[in-house]
Amino acid sequence: MTTERWDDNRLDRLAESVQENSRQIASNSRDIAELRQAIESLVVIAQAHQQSLNAHDSQFAILVQEIRGLRAENRRILSHLFGEQTE
């Protein structure tokens, strides 16, 4: 088994490679931090939209109840009017 010698060129290339890896790791760390902030912002926006949808659902349910009440009242009025007209 032969042992490869570590000459200055090879050590220089290795050092450059380590430096480049360090730069890339730092860059990736910054990118990850930015992505975390973006995700946190999106979560806040999604929560606000969900709250808004919940509020709209509540308002919609109230409107549906009011419409049902109006329908029932209209039926009573029509029943009364048509009941009186036939007599």
Summary of the structure (lengths in Angstrom):
residues: 87
radius of gyration: 36.6
end to end distance: 117.7
largest distance: 118.3
contacts: 157
relative contact order: 0.04
helix: 91%
strand: 0%
